[in-house]
Amino acid sequence: MPPLEDRSLELTGQELRRLIDAAAARVVAHVDSLPSQPSADVEGGIALARSLVEPLPETGRPAEELLDFLFERVIPKSFNTAGPGYLAYIPGGGLPQSAVADLVSDATNRYVGVFAAAPGLAQLESNVVRWFCDIAGLPAEARGILTSGGSLATFSALVAARRCRLPDDFLSGTIYVSDQTHHAVQKAAILAGFPEERVREIPTDARFRIRVDALSDAIAADRAAGWTPFLLVGNAGTTNTGAVDDLPALADVAEREGLWFHVDAAYGGFFLLTENGRRILAGIERADSIVLDPHKGLFLPYGTGALLVRDGETLKKAHALSAEYMPSMQEDADLTDFNLLSPELSRDFRGLRIWLPLRMHGIGPFRRNLEEKLELAQWAAERLREIPGVEIVAEPQLSILAFRRIRPGADESVLGRENRRLLERINARRRVYLTGTVVGGRFAIRICVLSFRTHRERMEQGLEDIRAAIREDAEGDRP
Ligand SMILES: Cc1ncc(COP(=O)(O)O)c(C=O)c1O
């Protein structure tokens, strides 16, 4: 019998080029058409999903056919998260330059978890982390990791804090967040082994910032009851309203109380690149750990978060293990073996998707884009204020604001219903996509401006749609 040999997975150079060209043609057409695509289209999405259930195929189909299927049938049924009208949740953008970097890193498939396996590439990723530490104002001993997103970065932050500040038997530890903190912190606490109720939710003030007096009271009460306060989380831009806590005051509390000070800057952190952002986020440089999400504020494709830790050794202590089958790690503190700082061993080379666009463009266009987003949020708040019957529920502190339509005599439940309907009417025009939330017991419509593709003209269209939807609503209200 001849030896069993199958080489069909090994594409020739020509086949690979054809495949890349076929994908590139469709990607380019898709990206070019983003502004004219609806801001969201998921009608019939469940039926589509059900129709796509399929068995594992034994044999293949031509790539062109599969790419057409993706671009024509599957991709269009979704929120247009990369389009200029996506002002929902937290927009990302999805810089296609990063997709090219991913192509390079996946096709070369080098291993960056261990420095010795790809010293140059590991260094490029270290450079990215160092740039982020510099942006955040962290010292030379700071270290960090790139993660798949803010949630996993938060998980590693909590584990580092727990292992640094608590004994192995850690269940007396308590964590302090505000009632606006992202649930990624709660989830990370649970994953890190804490019962849910050890996360103390502190109330916020009229601007949705943690009340420092209530925080100090809660810490004192916990100490008196025998708990061990060890971790304080500050918000550098909440998801709900973009609120920024009084970070210097929180840093003072953490210092006085001996707490690890973590700052969730997943949404807001990269505004540090702007002058206004630096003023608003002052105090972040006193954090023990910071989460940043390049797939938010640096407009990268989903799948890129970052954790920065002031004392890199604490991150290492929380994650470093050795094994006989592993290659030797670096002794030199300047050379990073990322597996020693992270829960991950094998992973994609995510550093390149940040490094390539930053080296291609420099930080200037990112800074100017973020400045523009801050201005657009202010502009939108001013325009909304001019509309009779509109209340700004949350003024923009960064690039998120929230508003609602109010009517004299209407109670909260009626207003909630009416504003949900208003939101549907705005989104039905499909030029912008907004989402709602509940803040301080009030349903409000959020606008989050964070895409590098969102400029004044799309915001004007959004305002037109809001005005038109309000007019329609007001006509519907009349007896
Ligand atoms: C403030 C904040 N923290 C944490 C997260 C979680 O990050 P990710 O979705 O990247 O896991 C988000 C996501 O929207 C966020 O806005």
Ligand as a Chemical Component Dictionary entry (heavy atoms), coordinates in Angstrom:
data_LIG
# 
_chem_comp.id                   LIG 
_chem_comp.type                 NON-POLYMER 
_chem_comp.pdbx_formal_charge   0 
_chem_comp.three_letter_code    LIG 
# 
loop_
_chem_comp_atom.comp_id 
_chem_comp_atom.atom_id 
_chem_comp_atom.alt_atom_id 
_chem_comp_atom.type_symbol 
_chem_comp_atom.charge 
_chem_comp_atom.model_Cartn_x 
_chem_comp_atom.model_Cartn_y 
_chem_comp_atom.model_Cartn_z 
_chem_comp_atom.pdbx_ordinal 
LIG C1 C1 C 0 -16.542 50.288 30.871 1  
LIG C2 C2 C 0 -16.419 48.886 30.343 2  
LIG N1 N1 N 0 -15.739 47.976 31.043 3  
LIG C3 C3 C 0 -15.590 46.710 30.623 4  
LIG C4 C4 C 0 -16.166 46.281 29.448 5  
LIG C5 C5 C 0 -15.996 44.862 28.999 6  
LIG O1 O1 O 0 -15.128 44.827 27.914 7  
LIG P1 P1 P 0 -15.190 43.726 26.751 8  
LIG O2 O2 O 0 -16.533 43.845 26.116 9  
LIG O3 O3 O 0 -14.067 44.138 25.864 10 
LIG O4 O4 O 0 -14.975 42.405 27.373 11 
LIG C6 C6 C 0 -16.881 47.194 28.684 12 
LIG C7 C7 C 0 -17.529 46.776 27.414 13 
LIG O5 O5 O 0 -18.346 47.438 26.842 14 
LIG C8 C8 C 0 -17.010 48.526 29.142 15 
LIG O6 O6 O 0 -17.701 49.442 28.438 16 
# 
loop_
_chem_comp_bond.comp_id 
_chem_comp_bond.atom_id_1 
_chem_comp_bond.atom_id_2 
_chem_comp_bond.value_order 
_chem_comp_bond.pdbx_ordinal 
LIG C1 C2 SING 1  
LIG C2 N1 SING 2  
LIG C2 C8 DOUB 3  
LIG N1 C3 DOUB 4  
LIG C3 C4 SING 5  
LIG C4 C5 SING 6  
LIG C4 C6 DOUB 7  
LIG C5 O1 SING 8  
LIG O1 P1 SING 9  
LIG P1 O2 DOUB 10 
LIG P1 O3 SING 11 
LIG P1 O4 SING 12 
LIG C6 C7 SING 13 
LIG C6 C8 SING 14 
LIG C7 O5 DOUB 15 
LIG C8 O6 SING 16 
# 
